[in-house]
Amino acid sequence: MSQEHFPVLWIGQVAVVTLPGEIDVNNADMVREDLLSVLSQDALLLVADLSKTTFCDSAGVSALVRTFRRATSTARGMRLVVATPAVQRVLSITGVDRLVEIFPSVAASLAGQHGQAGAPPSQSATARADTDGGGAA
């Protein structure tokens, strides 16, 4: 049985994980471990719901990118739901918005409909995302 710290909603093989209001060095490892745990439970698509997240530091960004890399390396998908401008800005500055699909709501992410929060990432975005504090990912 899983031991996630954050709520997980399963819709078939799609898992929606609701993340906390702040993701920083204090809880980023827990966020990453929970997301990876959900992936290991055979989720074909992982939706990380950051709609209530108002702060995400570099440790949080790294946790999201590491999870995305694991998801794609195992032929699974990952999407982010972002509703706050501060988090959207961090993901834009680091290039994560060009790496991972970002949606304005969970409903939009499940339908695959991009809103104002993001557009599909480009194929070459992986090389441009700055997730390690200066080097290309």
DRENPA-104925 format. One record per atom (N, C-alpha, C, O, CB): residue in three letters; x, y, z. Coordinates in steps of 0.2 Angstrom, whole numbers, always signed. Glycine has a CB too. Example, Ala and Ser with C-alpha at 12.3 -4.5 7.8 and 13.67 -1.06 7.14 Angstrom:
<atoms>
(atom 'ALA'; (+66; -28; +39))
(atom 'ALA'; (+62; -22; +39))
(atom 'ALA'; (+66; -16; +39))
(atom 'ALA'; (+71; -17; +42))
(atom 'ALA'; (+57; -22; +45))
(atom 'SER'; (+64; -11; +35))
(atom 'SER'; (+68; -5; +36))
(atom 'SER'; (+64; +0; +39))
(atom 'SER'; (+67; +6; +40))
(atom 'SER'; (+70; -3; +29))
</atoms>
This chain:
<atoms>
(atom 'MET'; (+4; -6; +0))
(atom 'MET'; (+0; +0; +0))
(atom 'MET'; (+4; +6; +0))
(atom 'MET'; (+10; +6; +3))
(atom 'MET'; (-5; +0; +6))
(atom 'SER'; (+2; +11; -4))
(atom 'SER'; (+6; +17; -4))
(atom 'SER'; (+6; +22; +2))
(atom 'SER'; (+1; +21; +6))
(atom 'SER'; (+4; +21; -10))
(atom 'GLN'; (+11; +26; +3))
(atom 'GLN'; (+11; +30; +9))
(atom 'GLN'; (+12; +38; +7))
(atom 'GLN'; (+16; +41; +10))
(atom 'GLN'; (+17; +28; +13))
(atom 'GLU'; (+8; +40; +2))
(atom 'GLU'; (+9; +47; -1))
(atom 'GLU'; (+7; +52; +5))
(atom 'GLU'; (+2; +50; +9))
(atom 'GLU'; (+5; +48; -7))
(atom 'HIS'; (+10; +57; +5))
(atom 'HIS'; (+8; +63; +9))
(atom 'HIS'; (+3; +68; +7))
(atom 'HIS'; (+0; +72; +10))
(atom 'HIS'; (+15; +66; +11))
(atom 'PHE'; (+2; +68; +0))
(atom 'PHE'; (-2; +72; -3))
(atom 'PHE'; (-8; +68; -7))
(atom 'PHE'; (-7; +63; -9))
(atom 'PHE'; (+2; +77; -9))
(atom 'PRO'; (-14; +71; -7))
(atom 'PRO'; (-20; +68; -10))
(atom 'PRO'; (-19; +66; -17))
(atom 'PRO'; (-16; +69; -21))
(atom 'PRO'; (-26; +72; -9))
(atom 'VAL'; (-21; +60; -18))
(atom 'VAL'; (-20; +57; -25))
(atom 'VAL'; (-27; +55; -27))
(atom 'VAL'; (-31; +51; -24))
(atom 'VAL'; (-15; +51; -25))
(atom 'LEU'; (-29; +57; -33))
(atom 'LEU'; (-36; +55; -36))
(atom 'LEU'; (-34; +51; -42))
(atom 'LEU'; (-31; +53; -47))
(atom 'LEU'; (-40; +61; -38))
(atom 'TRP'; (-37; +45; -42))
(atom 'TRP'; (-35; +40; -48))
(atom 'TRP'; (-42; +40; -52))
(atom 'TRP'; (-47; +39; -50))
(atom 'TRP'; (-34; +33; -46))
(atom 'ILE'; (-40; +41; -59))
(atom 'ILE'; (-46; +41; -64))
(atom 'ILE'; (-43; +36; -69))
(atom 'ILE'; (-40; +38; -74))
(atom 'ILE'; (-47; +48; -67))
(atom 'GLY'; (-45; +30; -68))
(atom 'GLY'; (-42; +25; -72))
(atom 'GLY'; (-34; +24; -71))
(atom 'GLY'; (-32; +24; -65))
(atom 'GLY'; (-43; +26; -80))
(atom 'GLN'; (-30; +25; -76))
(atom 'GLN'; (-23; +25; -75))
(atom 'GLN'; (-20; +32; -75))
(atom 'GLN'; (-14; +33; -76))
(atom 'GLN'; (-20; +21; -80))
(atom 'VAL'; (-24; +37; -74))
(atom 'VAL'; (-22; +44; -73))
(atom 'VAL'; (-22; +46; -66))
(atom 'VAL'; (-27; +45; -62))
(atom 'VAL'; (-27; +49; -77))
(atom 'ALA'; (-17; +48; -63))
(atom 'ALA'; (-16; +50; -56))
(atom 'ALA'; (-16; +58; -56))
(atom 'ALA'; (-11; +61; -59))
(atom 'ALA'; (-10; +47; -53))
(atom 'VAL'; (-20; +61; -52))
(atom 'VAL'; (-20; +68; -50))
(atom 'VAL'; (-17; +69; -43))
(atom 'VAL'; (-21; +67; -38))
(atom 'VAL'; (-27; +72; -51))
(atom 'VAL'; (-11; +72; -42))
(atom 'VAL'; (-8; +73; -36))
(atom 'VAL'; (-9; +80; -34))
(atom 'VAL'; (-6; +85; -38))
(atom 'VAL'; (-1; +70; -35))
(atom 'THR'; (-12; +82; -28))
(atom 'THR'; (-13; +89; -26))
(atom 'THR'; (-7; +91; -22))
(atom 'THR'; (-6; +88; -17))
(atom 'THR'; (-20; +90; -22))
(atom 'LEU'; (-3; +95; -24))
(atom 'LEU'; (+3; +97; -21))
(atom 'LEU'; (+1; +103; -16))
(atom 'LEU'; (-4; +107; -17))
(atom 'LEU'; (+8; +99; -26))
(atom 'PRO'; (+6; +104; -11))
(atom 'PRO'; (+5; +109; -6))
(atom 'PRO'; (+5; +117; -8))
(atom 'PRO'; (+7; +118; -14))
(atom 'PRO'; (+10; +108; +0))
(atom 'GLY'; (+3; +121; -4))
(atom 'GLY'; (+4; +128; -5))
(atom 'GLY'; (+11; +131; -7))
(atom 'GLY'; (+11; +136; -10))
(atom 'GLY'; (+0; +132; +0))
(atom 'GLU'; (+16; +128; -4))
(atom 'GLU'; (+22; +130; -5))
(atom 'GLU'; (+27; +124; -6))
(atom 'GLU'; (+26; +119; -2))
(atom 'GLU'; (+25; +134; +1))
(atom 'ILE'; (+31; +124; -11))
(atom 'ILE'; (+36; +119; -12))
(atom 'ILE'; (+43; +122; -12))
(atom 'ILE'; (+44; +126; -16))
(atom 'ILE'; (+34; +115; -19))
(atom 'ASP'; (+46; +120; -7))
(atom 'ASP'; (+53; +122; -6))
(atom 'ASP'; (+58; +117; -3))
(atom 'ASP'; (+56; +111; -3))
(atom 'ASP'; (+53; +128; -1))
(atom 'VAL'; (+64; +119; -1))
(atom 'VAL'; (+69; +115; +1))
(atom 'VAL'; (+67; +110; +7))
(atom 'VAL'; (+69; +105; +8))
(atom 'VAL'; (+75; +118; +3))
(atom 'ASN'; (+62; +113; +10))
(atom 'ASN'; (+59; +109; +16))
(atom 'ASN'; (+55; +103; +14))
(atom 'ASN'; (+55; +98; +18))
(atom 'ASN'; (+55; +113; +21))
(atom 'ASN'; (+51; +103; +9))
(atom 'ASN'; (+47; +98; +7))
(atom 'ASN'; (+48; +95; +0))
(atom 'ASN'; (+44; +91; -3))
(atom 'ASN'; (+40; +100; +8))
(atom 'ALA'; (+53; +98; -4))
(atom 'ALA'; (+54; +96; -11))
(atom 'ALA'; (+55; +88; -12))
(atom 'ALA'; (+53; +85; -16))
(atom 'ALA'; (+59; +100; -14))
(atom 'ASP'; (+59; +86; -7))
(atom 'ASP'; (+61; +78; -8))
(atom 'ASP'; (+54; +74; -7))
(atom 'ASP'; (+54; +69; -10))
(atom 'ASP'; (+66; +77; -2))
(atom 'MET'; (+50; +76; -2))
(atom 'MET'; (+44; +73; -1))
(atom 'MET'; (+39; +73; -7))
(atom 'MET'; (+36; +68; -9))
(atom 'MET'; (+40; +76; +5))
(atom 'VAL'; (+39; +79; -10))
(atom 'VAL'; (+35; +80; -16))
(atom 'VAL'; (+38; +75; -21))
(atom 'VAL'; (+34; +71; -25))
(atom 'VAL'; (+35; +87; -19))
(atom 'ARG'; (+44; +75; -23))
(atom 'ARG'; (+47; +71; -28))
(atom 'ARG'; (+46; +63; -26))
(atom 'ARG'; (+44; +60; -31))
(atom 'ARG'; (+55; +72; -28))
(atom 'GLU'; (+47; +61; -20))
(atom 'GLU'; (+46; +54; -18))
(atom 'GLU'; (+38; +52; -19))
(atom 'GLU'; (+37; +47; -21))
(atom 'GLU'; (+48; +53; -11))
(atom 'ASP'; (+34; +57; -17))
(atom 'ASP'; (+27; +55; -18))
(atom 'ASP'; (+25; +55; -26))
(atom 'ASP'; (+21; +50; -28))
(atom 'ASP'; (+22; +60; -15))
(atom 'LEU'; (+27; +59; -30))
(atom 'LEU'; (+26; +59; -37))
(atom 'LEU'; (+29; +53; -40))
(atom 'LEU'; (+26; +49; -44))
(atom 'LEU'; (+29; +65; -40))
(atom 'LEU'; (+35; +51; -38))
(atom 'LEU'; (+38; +45; -41))
(atom 'LEU'; (+34; +39; -38))
(atom 'LEU'; (+34; +34; -42))
(atom 'LEU'; (+45; +44; -38))
(atom 'SER'; (+32; +39; -32))
(atom 'SER'; (+28; +33; -29))
(atom 'SER'; (+22; +32; -34))
(atom 'SER'; (+20; +26; -35))
(atom 'SER'; (+26; +34; -22))
(atom 'VAL'; (+18; +37; -35))
(atom 'VAL'; (+12; +37; -39))
(atom 'VAL'; (+14; +34; -46))
(atom 'VAL'; (+11; +30; -49))
(atom 'VAL'; (+9; +44; -40))
(atom 'LEU'; (+20; +36; -49))
(atom 'LEU'; (+22; +34; -56))
(atom 'LEU'; (+23; +26; -55))
(atom 'LEU'; (+21; +22; -60))
(atom 'LEU'; (+28; +37; -58))
(atom 'SER'; (+26; +24; -50))
(atom 'SER'; (+27; +17; -49))
(atom 'SER'; (+21; +12; -48))
(atom 'SER'; (+22; +6; -48))
(atom 'SER'; (+32; +16; -43))
(atom 'GLN'; (+16; +16; -47))
(atom 'GLN'; (+9; +12; -46))
(atom 'GLN'; (+6; +11; -53))
(atom 'GLN'; (+0; +11; -53))
(atom 'GLN'; (+5; +15; -41))
(atom 'ASP'; (+10; +12; -58))
(atom 'ASP'; (+7; +11; -65))
(atom 'ASP'; (+3; +17; -68))
(atom 'ASP'; (-2; +15; -72))
(atom 'ASP'; (+4; +5; -66))
(atom 'ALA'; (+4; +23; -66))
(atom 'ALA'; (+0; +28; -69))
(atom 'ALA'; (+3; +29; -76))
(atom 'ALA'; (+9; +30; -77))
(atom 'ALA'; (+1; +35; -64))
(atom 'LEU'; (-2; +30; -80))
(atom 'LEU'; (+1; +31; -87))
(atom 'LEU'; (+1; +39; -88))
(atom 'LEU'; (+5; +41; -92))
(atom 'LEU'; (-5; +28; -92))
(atom 'LEU'; (-2; +43; -84))
(atom 'LEU'; (-2; +50; -84))
(atom 'LEU'; (-2; +52; -77))
(atom 'LEU'; (-7; +51; -73))
(atom 'LEU'; (-8; +53; -89))
(atom 'LEU'; (+3; +57; -76))
(atom 'LEU'; (+3; +60; -69))
(atom 'LEU'; (+1; +67; -70))
(atom 'LEU'; (+5; +71; -74))
(atom 'LEU'; (+10; +59; -66))
(atom 'VAL'; (-4; +69; -66))
(atom 'VAL'; (-5; +76; -66))
(atom 'VAL'; (-3; +79; -60))
(atom 'VAL'; (-6; +77; -54))
(atom 'VAL'; (-13; +78; -68))
(atom 'ALA'; (+2; +84; -59))
(atom 'ALA'; (+4; +87; -53))
(atom 'ALA'; (+0; +93; -53))
(atom 'ALA'; (+1; +98; -56))
(atom 'ALA'; (+11; +88; -53))
(atom 'ASP'; (-5; +93; -48))
(atom 'ASP'; (-9; +99; -47))
(atom 'ASP'; (-6; +104; -42))
(atom 'ASP'; (-6; +103; -36))
(atom 'ASP'; (-16; +97; -44))
(atom 'LEU'; (-4; +110; -45))
(atom 'LEU'; (-1; +115; -42))
(atom 'LEU'; (-5; +121; -42))
(atom 'LEU'; (-3; +127; -41))
(atom 'LEU'; (+6; +117; -45))
(atom 'SER'; (-12; +120; -43))
(atom 'SER'; (-16; +126; -43))
(atom 'SER'; (-17; +130; -37))
(atom 'SER'; (-19; +136; -37))
(atom 'SER'; (-23; +123; -45))
(atom 'LYS'; (-15; +127; -31))
(atom 'LYS'; (-16; +130; -25))
(atom 'LYS'; (-9; +132; -22))
(atom 'LYS'; (-8; +135; -17))
(atom 'LYS'; (-19; +126; -20))
(atom 'THR'; (-4; +130; -26))
(atom 'THR'; (+3; +132; -25))
(atom 'THR'; (+5; +139; -26))
(atom 'THR'; (+4; +141; -32))
(atom 'THR'; (+8; +127; -28))
(atom 'THR'; (+7; +143; -21))
(atom 'THR'; (+9; +150; -22))
(atom 'THR'; (+16; +151; -22))
(atom 'THR'; (+18; +157; -24))
(atom 'THR'; (+5; +154; -17))
(atom 'PHE'; (+20; +146; -20))
(atom 'PHE'; (+27; +147; -20))
(atom 'PHE'; (+31; +141; -22))
(atom 'PHE'; (+29; +135; -19))
(atom 'PHE'; (+30; +150; -13))
(atom 'CYS'; (+36; +141; -26))
(atom 'CYS'; (+40; +135; -28))
(atom 'CYS'; (+47; +137; -30))
(atom 'CYS'; (+48; +141; -34))
(atom 'CYS'; (+37; +132; -35))
(atom 'ASP'; (+52; +135; -25))
(atom 'ASP'; (+59; +137; -26))
(atom 'ASP'; (+62; +132; -31))
(atom 'ASP'; (+59; +128; -34))
(atom 'ASP'; (+62; +138; -19))
(atom 'SER'; (+69; +133; -31))
(atom 'SER'; (+73; +129; -36))
(atom 'SER'; (+72; +122; -34))
(atom 'SER'; (+73; +117; -38))
(atom 'SER'; (+80; +131; -36))
(atom 'ALA'; (+72; +120; -28))
(atom 'ALA'; (+72; +113; -26))
(atom 'ALA'; (+65; +110; -28))
(atom 'ALA'; (+65; +104; -30))
(atom 'ALA'; (+72; +113; -18))
(atom 'GLY'; (+60; +114; -28))
(atom 'GLY'; (+53; +112; -30))
(atom 'GLY'; (+53; +111; -38))
(atom 'GLY'; (+51; +106; -40))
(atom 'GLY'; (+48; +117; -28))
(atom 'VAL'; (+56; +115; -41))
(atom 'VAL'; (+57; +115; -48))
(atom 'VAL'; (+61; +108; -50))
(atom 'VAL'; (+59; +105; -55))
(atom 'VAL'; (+60; +121; -52))
(atom 'SER'; (+66; +107; -47))
(atom 'SER'; (+70; +101; -48))
(atom 'SER'; (+66; +95; -47))
(atom 'SER'; (+67; +90; -50))
(atom 'SER'; (+77; +101; -43))
(atom 'ALA'; (+62; +95; -41))
(atom 'ALA'; (+58; +89; -40))
(atom 'ALA'; (+53; +88; -46))
(atom 'ALA'; (+52; +82; -47))
(atom 'ALA'; (+54; +90; -33))
(atom 'LEU'; (+50; +93; -48))
(atom 'LEU'; (+46; +92; -54))
(atom 'LEU'; (+49; +89; -60))
(atom 'LEU'; (+47; +85; -64))
(atom 'LEU'; (+42; +99; -55))
(atom 'VAL'; (+55; +92; -62))
(atom 'VAL'; (+59; +90; -68))
(atom 'VAL'; (+61; +83; -67))
(atom 'VAL'; (+61; +79; -72))
(atom 'VAL'; (+64; +95; -69))
(atom 'ARG'; (+64; +81; -61))
(atom 'ARG'; (+66; +74; -60))
(atom 'ARG'; (+60; +69; -61))
(atom 'ARG'; (+61; +64; -64))
(atom 'ARG'; (+69; +74; -53))
(atom 'THR'; (+55; +71; -59))
(atom 'THR'; (+49; +67; -59))
(atom 'THR'; (+47; +66; -67))
(atom 'THR'; (+45; +61; -69))
(atom 'THR'; (+43; +69; -55))
(atom 'PHE'; (+47; +72; -70))
(atom 'PHE'; (+45; +72; -77))
(atom 'PHE'; (+50; +68; -81))
(atom 'PHE'; (+48; +64; -86))
(atom 'PHE'; (+46; +79; -80))
(atom 'ARG'; (+57; +68; -80))
(atom 'ARG'; (+62; +64; -83))
(atom 'ARG'; (+60; +57; -82))
(atom 'ARG'; (+61; +53; -87))
(atom 'ARG'; (+69; +66; -81))
(atom 'ARG'; (+59; +55; -76))
(atom 'ARG'; (+57; +48; -74))
(atom 'ARG'; (+51; +46; -78))
(atom 'ARG'; (+51; +40; -81))
(atom 'ARG'; (+56; +47; -67))
(atom 'ALA'; (+46; +50; -78))
(atom 'ALA'; (+40; +48; -82))
(atom 'ALA'; (+41; +47; -89))
(atom 'ALA'; (+39; +42; -92))
(atom 'ALA'; (+34; +54; -81))
(atom 'THR'; (+45; +51; -92))
(atom 'THR'; (+46; +51; -100))
(atom 'THR'; (+51; +45; -101))
(atom 'THR'; (+50; +42; -106))
(atom 'THR'; (+49; +57; -102))
(atom 'SER'; (+55; +43; -96))
(atom 'SER'; (+60; +38; -98))
(atom 'SER'; (+56; +31; -97))
(atom 'SER'; (+59; +26; -99))
(atom 'SER'; (+66; +38; -92))
(atom 'THR'; (+50; +31; -94))
(atom 'THR'; (+47; +25; -93))
(atom 'THR'; (+40; +25; -98))
(atom 'THR'; (+35; +22; -96))
(atom 'THR'; (+45; +24; -86))
(atom 'ALA'; (+40; +29; -103))
(atom 'ALA'; (+35; +30; -108))
(atom 'ALA'; (+28; +32; -104))
(atom 'ALA'; (+23; +29; -106))
(atom 'ALA'; (+34; +24; -111))
(atom 'ARG'; (+29; +36; -99))
(atom 'ARG'; (+23; +39; -96))
(atom 'ARG'; (+22; +46; -97))
(atom 'ARG'; (+27; +49; -99))
(atom 'ARG'; (+23; +37; -88))
(atom 'GLY'; (+17; +49; -96))
(atom 'GLY'; (+16; +56; -97))
(atom 'GLY'; (+15; +60; -90))
(atom 'GLY'; (+14; +57; -85))
(atom 'GLY'; (+10; +58; -101))
(atom 'MET'; (+17; +67; -90))
(atom 'MET'; (+16; +71; -84))
(atom 'MET'; (+14; +78; -87))
(atom 'MET'; (+16; +80; -92))
(atom 'MET'; (+23; +71; -80))
(atom 'ARG'; (+9; +80; -83))
(atom 'ARG'; (+7; +87; -84))
(atom 'ARG'; (+6; +91; -78))
(atom 'ARG'; (+6; +88; -73))
(atom 'ARG'; (-1; +87; -88))
(atom 'LEU'; (+7; +97; -78))
(atom 'LEU'; (+6; +102; -73))
(atom 'LEU'; (+0; +106; -73))
(atom 'LEU'; (-2; +108; -79))
(atom 'LEU'; (+13; +106; -72))
(atom 'VAL'; (-3; +107; -67))
(atom 'VAL'; (-8; +112; -67))
(atom 'VAL'; (-6; +118; -63))
(atom 'VAL'; (-4; +117; -57))
(atom 'VAL'; (-15; +109; -64))
(atom 'VAL'; (-6; +124; -66))
(atom 'VAL'; (-3; +130; -63))
(atom 'VAL'; (-8; +135; -63))
(atom 'VAL'; (-10; +137; -69))
(atom 'VAL'; (+4; +132; -65))
(atom 'ALA'; (-10; +138; -58))
(atom 'ALA'; (-15; +144; -58))
(atom 'ALA'; (-12; +150; -55))
(atom 'ALA'; (-15; +156; -56))
(atom 'ALA'; (-21; +142; -54))
(atom 'THR'; (-7; +150; -52))
(atom 'THR'; (-4; +156; -49))
(atom 'THR'; (+2; +159; -53))
(atom 'THR'; (+6; +156; -56))
(atom 'THR'; (-1; +155; -42))
(atom 'PRO'; (+1; +166; -54))
(atom 'PRO'; (+6; +169; -58))
(atom 'PRO'; (+14; +168; -56))
(atom 'PRO'; (+18; +168; -60))
(atom 'PRO'; (+5; +177; -59))
(atom 'ALA'; (+15; +168; -49))
(atom 'ALA'; (+21; +167; -46))
(atom 'ALA'; (+24; +161; -48))
(atom 'ALA'; (+30; +160; -50))
(atom 'ALA'; (+21; +168; -39))
(atom 'VAL'; (+21; +155; -48))
(atom 'VAL'; (+23; +149; -50))
(atom 'VAL'; (+24; +148; -57))
(atom 'VAL'; (+29; +145; -60))
(atom 'VAL'; (+18; +143; -47))
(atom 'GLN'; (+19; +151; -61))
(atom 'GLN'; (+20; +151; -68))
(atom 'GLN'; (+26; +155; -70))
(atom 'GLN'; (+30; +153; -75))
(atom 'GLN'; (+14; +155; -72))
(atom 'ARG'; (+28; +160; -67))
(atom 'ARG'; (+34; +164; -69))
(atom 'ARG'; (+40; +160; -67))
(atom 'ARG'; (+45; +160; -71))
(atom 'ARG'; (+34; +171; -64))
(atom 'VAL'; (+41; +156; -62))
(atom 'VAL'; (+46; +152; -60))
(atom 'VAL'; (+47; +147; -65))
(atom 'VAL'; (+53; +146; -68))
(atom 'VAL'; (+46; +149; -53))
(atom 'LEU'; (+42; +144; -67))
(atom 'LEU'; (+42; +138; -72))
(atom 'LEU'; (+44; +141; -79))
(atom 'LEU'; (+48; +138; -83))
(atom 'LEU'; (+36; +135; -73))
(atom 'SER'; (+42; +147; -81))
(atom 'SER'; (+44; +151; -87))
(atom 'SER'; (+52; +153; -87))
(atom 'SER'; (+55; +151; -92))
(atom 'SER'; (+40; +157; -88))
(atom 'ILE'; (+54; +156; -81))
(atom 'ILE'; (+61; +158; -81))
(atom 'ILE'; (+66; +152; -81))
(atom 'ILE'; (+71; +153; -85))
(atom 'ILE'; (+62; +161; -74))
(atom 'THR'; (+64; +146; -78))
(atom 'THR'; (+68; +140; -79))
(atom 'THR'; (+67; +136; -85))
(atom 'THR'; (+71; +132; -86))
(atom 'THR'; (+67; +136; -73))
(atom 'GLY'; (+62; +138; -89))
(atom 'GLY'; (+61; +134; -95))
(atom 'GLY'; (+57; +128; -94))
(atom 'GLY'; (+56; +124; -99))
(atom 'GLY'; (+68; +132; -98))
(atom 'VAL'; (+55; +127; -88))
(atom 'VAL'; (+51; +121; -87))
(atom 'VAL'; (+44; +121; -91))
(atom 'VAL'; (+42; +116; -93))
(atom 'VAL'; (+49; +120; -80))
(atom 'ASP'; (+42; +127; -92))
(atom 'ASP'; (+36; +128; -96))
(atom 'ASP'; (+36; +125; -104))
(atom 'ASP'; (+32; +124; -107))
(atom 'ASP'; (+33; +135; -96))
(atom 'ARG'; (+43; +125; -106))
(atom 'ARG'; (+44; +122; -113))
(atom 'ARG'; (+46; +115; -112))
(atom 'ARG'; (+46; +112; -118))
(atom 'ARG'; (+50; +126; -116))
(atom 'LEU'; (+46; +112; -107))
(atom 'LEU'; (+48; +105; -106))
(atom 'LEU'; (+42; +101; -104))
(atom 'LEU'; (+40; +96; -107))
(atom 'LEU'; (+53; +104; -100))
(atom 'VAL'; (+38; +103; -99))
(atom 'VAL'; (+32; +100; -97))
(atom 'VAL'; (+25; +104; -99))
(atom 'VAL'; (+25; +110; -99))
(atom 'VAL'; (+32; +99; -89))
(atom 'GLU'; (+20; +100; -101))
(atom 'GLU'; (+14; +103; -103))
(atom 'GLU'; (+11; +106; -97))
(atom 'GLU'; (+10; +103; -91))
(atom 'GLU'; (+9; +98; -106))
(atom 'ILE'; (+9; +113; -97))
(atom 'ILE'; (+5; +116; -91))
(atom 'ILE'; (-2; +118; -93))
(atom 'ILE'; (-3; +121; -99))
(atom 'ILE'; (+10; +122; -89))
(atom 'PHE'; (-6; +117; -89))
(atom 'PHE'; (-13; +118; -90))
(atom 'PHE'; (-16; +123; -84))
(atom 'PHE'; (-13; +123; -79))
(atom 'PHE'; (-17; +112; -90))
(atom 'PRO'; (-21; +126; -86))
(atom 'PRO'; (-24; +131; -80))
(atom 'PRO'; (-29; +128; -75))
(atom 'PRO'; (-30; +131; -70))
(atom 'PRO'; (-28; +136; -84))
(atom 'SER'; (-31; +121; -77))
(atom 'SER'; (-35; +118; -72))
(atom 'SER'; (-34; +110; -73))
(atom 'SER'; (-32; +108; -78))
(atom 'SER'; (-43; +120; -73))
(atom 'VAL'; (-36; +107; -68))
(atom 'VAL'; (-36; +99; -68))
(atom 'VAL'; (-41; +97; -74))
(atom 'VAL'; (-39; +92; -78))
(atom 'VAL'; (-38; +96; -62))
(atom 'ALA'; (-46; +100; -75))
(atom 'ALA'; (-51; +98; -80))
(atom 'ALA'; (-48; +99; -87))
(atom 'ALA'; (-48; +95; -91))
(atom 'ALA'; (-58; +102; -80))
(atom 'ALA'; (-45; +104; -88))
(atom 'ALA'; (-41; +106; -94))
(atom 'ALA'; (-36; +101; -95))
(atom 'ALA'; (-34; +99; -101))
(atom 'ALA'; (-38; +113; -94))
(atom 'SER'; (-32; +99; -90))
(atom 'SER'; (-26; +94; -91))
(atom 'SER'; (-29; +87; -93))
(atom 'SER'; (-26; +84; -97))
(atom 'SER'; (-22; +94; -85))
(atom 'LEU'; (-35; +86; -90))
(atom 'LEU'; (-37; +79; -92))
(atom 'LEU'; (-40; +79; -99))
(atom 'LEU'; (-40; +74; -102))
(atom 'LEU'; (-43; +77; -87))
(atom 'ALA'; (-43; +85; -101))
(atom 'ALA'; (-45; +85; -108))
(atom 'ALA'; (-40; +87; -113))
(atom 'ALA'; (-41; +86; -119))
(atom 'ALA'; (-51; +91; -108))
(atom 'GLY'; (-34; +88; -110))
(atom 'GLY'; (-28; +90; -115))
(atom 'GLY'; (-29; +97; -118))
(atom 'GLY'; (-26; +98; -123))
(atom 'GLY'; (-28; +85; -120))
(atom 'GLN'; (-33; +101; -115))
(atom 'GLN'; (-35; +108; -118))
(atom 'GLN'; (-30; +113; -114))
(atom 'GLN'; (-31; +114; -108))
(atom 'GLN'; (-42; +110; -117))
(atom 'HIS'; (-26; +116; -118))
(atom 'HIS'; (-22; +121; -116))
(atom 'HIS'; (-26; +128; -115))
(atom 'HIS'; (-30; +130; -120))
(atom 'HIS'; (-15; +123; -120))
(atom 'GLY'; (-25; +131; -110))
(atom 'GLY'; (-28; +138; -109))
(atom 'GLY'; (-23; +143; -109))
(atom 'GLY'; (-18; +142; -112))
(atom 'GLY'; (-32; +138; -102))
(atom 'GLN'; (-24; +148; -105))
(atom 'GLN'; (-19; +154; -105))
(atom 'GLN'; (-13; +152; -101))
(atom 'GLN'; (-7; +155; -102))
(atom 'GLN'; (-22; +160; -102))
(atom 'ALA'; (-13; +147; -97))
(atom 'ALA'; (-7; +145; -93))
(atom 'ALA'; (-1; +142; -97))
(atom 'ALA'; (+4; +142; -94))
(atom 'ALA'; (-9; +140; -88))
(atom 'GLY'; (-3; +139; -103))
(atom 'GLY'; (+3; +136; -106))
(atom 'GLY'; (+1; +133; -113))
(atom 'GLY'; (-5; +133; -115))
(atom 'GLY'; (+6; +131; -102))
(atom 'ALA'; (+6; +131; -117))
(atom 'ALA'; (+5; +128; -123))
(atom 'ALA'; (+10; +122; -123))
(atom 'ALA'; (+14; +121; -119))
(atom 'ALA'; (+7; +133; -129))
(atom 'PRO'; (+9; +118; -128))
(atom 'PRO'; (+13; +112; -128))
(atom 'PRO'; (+20; +113; -129))
(atom 'PRO'; (+22; +118; -132))
(atom 'PRO'; (+11; +107; -134))
(atom 'PRO'; (+24; +110; -125))
(atom 'PRO'; (+31; +111; -125))
(atom 'PRO'; (+34; +109; -132))
(atom 'PRO'; (+32; +105; -135))
(atom 'PRO'; (+35; +107; -120))
(atom 'SER'; (+40; +112; -134))
(atom 'SER'; (+43; +110; -140))
(atom 'SER'; (+47; +104; -139))
(atom 'SER'; (+49; +102; -134))
(atom 'SER'; (+47; +116; -143))
(atom 'GLN'; (+48; +101; -145))
(atom 'GLN'; (+52; +95; -145))
(atom 'GLN'; (+59; +96; -142))
(atom 'GLN'; (+62; +91; -139))
(atom 'GLN'; (+52; +91; -152))
(atom 'SER'; (+62; +101; -143))
(atom 'SER'; (+69; +102; -141))
(atom 'SER'; (+70; +106; -134))
(atom 'SER'; (+75; +108; -132))
(atom 'SER'; (+73; +106; -146))
(atom 'ALA'; (+64; +106; -131))
(atom 'ALA'; (+64; +110; -125))
(atom 'ALA'; (+68; +107; -119))
(atom 'ALA'; (+71; +110; -115))
(atom 'ALA'; (+57; +111; -122))
(atom 'THR'; (+69; +100; -120))
(atom 'THR'; (+73; +97; -114))
(atom 'THR'; (+80; +100; -114))
(atom 'THR'; (+82; +100; -108))
(atom 'THR'; (+73; +89; -116))
(atom 'ALA'; (+83; +102; -119))
(atom 'ALA'; (+90; +104; -118))
(atom 'ALA'; (+90; +111; -116))
(atom 'ALA'; (+95; +114; -113))
(atom 'ALA'; (+93; +104; -125))
(atom 'ARG'; (+84; +115; -116))
(atom 'ARG'; (+84; +122; -114))
(atom 'ARG'; (+82; +123; -107))
(atom 'ARG'; (+84; +128; -104))
(atom 'ARG'; (+80; +126; -118))
(atom 'ALA'; (+79; +118; -103))
(atom 'ALA'; (+76; +119; -97))
(atom 'ALA'; (+82; +120; -92))
(atom 'ALA'; (+86; +115; -91))
(atom 'ALA'; (+71; +114; -95))
(atom 'ASP'; (+82; +125; -88))
(atom 'ASP'; (+87; +127; -83))
(atom 'ASP'; (+85; +124; -76))
(atom 'ASP'; (+81; +128; -73))
(atom 'ASP'; (+90; +134; -83))
(atom 'THR'; (+86; +118; -74))
(atom 'THR'; (+84; +116; -68))
(atom 'THR'; (+89; +115; -63))
(atom 'THR'; (+87; +113; -57))
(atom 'THR'; (+80; +109; -69))
(atom 'ASP'; (+95; +115; -65))
(atom 'ASP'; (+101; +114; -60))
(atom 'ASP'; (+105; +120; -58))
(atom 'ASP'; (+110; +120; -56))
(atom 'ASP'; (+105; +109; -63))
(atom 'GLY'; (+101; +126; -59))
(atom 'GLY'; (+105; +132; -57))
(atom 'GLY'; (+110; +135; -61))
(atom 'GLY'; (+115; +138; -59))
(atom 'GLY'; (+108; +131; -50))
(atom 'GLY'; (+109; +134; -68))
(atom 'GLY'; (+114; +137; -73))
(atom 'GLY'; (+115; +133; -78))
(atom 'GLY'; (+116; +135; -84))
(atom 'GLY'; (+120; +139; -69))
(atom 'GLY'; (+115; +126; -78))
(atom 'GLY'; (+117; +122; -83))
(atom 'GLY'; (+111; +119; -87))
(atom 'GLY'; (+105; +119; -84))
(atom 'GLY'; (+121; +116; -81))
(atom 'ALA'; (+112; +118; -93))
(atom 'ALA'; (+106; +115; -97))
(atom 'ALA'; (+104; +108; -94))
(atom 'ALA'; (+109; +105; -92))
(atom 'ALA'; (+108; +115; -105))
(atom 'ALA'; (+98; +107; -95))
(atom 'ALA'; (+96; +100; -92))
(atom 'ALA'; (+97; +95; -96))
(atom 'ALA'; (+96; +89; -95))
(atom 'ALA'; (+88; +100; -91))
</atoms>
